[in-house]
Amino acid sequence: MRPHRSIDVPRRLPVPTGVIAGGSDVNGLPVDISSTADVRAFRFGPGHQVVVNAAPRASSEATDLVDKLRDESLSPSSSSSSSCSRSMAHADMSPASPYRVPMGIEVLPAVGRFEDFATVAGTRRPDAGGCWCMSYRDSRVPNLERPAYMRRECDEDPGPGVLAYVDGEVAGWCSIAPRSTYRRLMRSRTIPFLDERDAWSAVCFVVRPGFRRRGLMHELLAGGVAHAAAHGAEVVEGYPVETGGTRVDVISGYVGTVELFEAAGFHRAGPTTAHSGHRERWVMRRELARGAGAAG
């Protein structure tokens, strides 16, 4: 018998149609499947999104059900996508890491949350040199002007990305926005365009020290996909590194790994000539239902 696992879900992800998102009692009625011990399946809205919560002492029958629902939600042919995925650390992204989603996590859009964004991706002194997540957006912007630039981005919908919170404290950041908003990608000679659609691009992950090794990159990517879908994205892209099953350091892994994206339902859509830390990068894609969850 396999060991029992505690599985929990983020509580306040956006819930666009056709995208699985964590939550509790969001515009829907809970469906109690008590016949399988302490497992509950909640359905939200017309998209029939399913979130599974297994208690620590769930029966083997309940655990099997969790596995089945998770596998179906991660299938590329599924109409939904799961925020639950294999937990891998930011600096140790081994595909063999155990499956467990940490408790008390929220993934929220950065709109109206500039100070939290600055805590994760900014610098302590405004005059200090730093990326401020501008490397892909527009690296020409001087250091002193970058905080104001990103503040404006956080003031307007859809914003520049999503933030992860652990028990209310900001813990991580994912830069995800339409590719057309990234000057570096629009002019790139190493990361190709695959078609004429303006794909949403997840280009950067940052997890604060003290919050790593909790699978937050998975939660950030799941929340980023939900955020993109909520704003009408047809396709989401990422450009992660090929690990070859080896350990990736924090610096090289800021773009994510192929395994991270595959666990979230992405597929290898094409090679690139780009590298991070001397590692090859791939264009990873995930198709979304046309117009699903479009903000209206």
Protein Blocks (a to p, Z undefined) as FASTA:
>chain_A
ZZdddddddfkbccdehiacedehihiacdddfknojaccddehjkopacddddfkbcfk
lmmmmmmmmmmmmpmkbcbdcfbdcdddfklccfkbccdddehiacddfehplmmmmmmm
mcfblkbgcfklpmmmommbcfklmmmmmmmmmmpcebjbdcddeehiafbdcddddfkl
mmklmmpckbccfbfbdcdddfbdcddehiaonopmmmmmmmmmmmmmmnopabdcdddd
deklpacdfklmmnopfklmmmnopacfbdcfbdeehiacddddddddehiaiaZZ
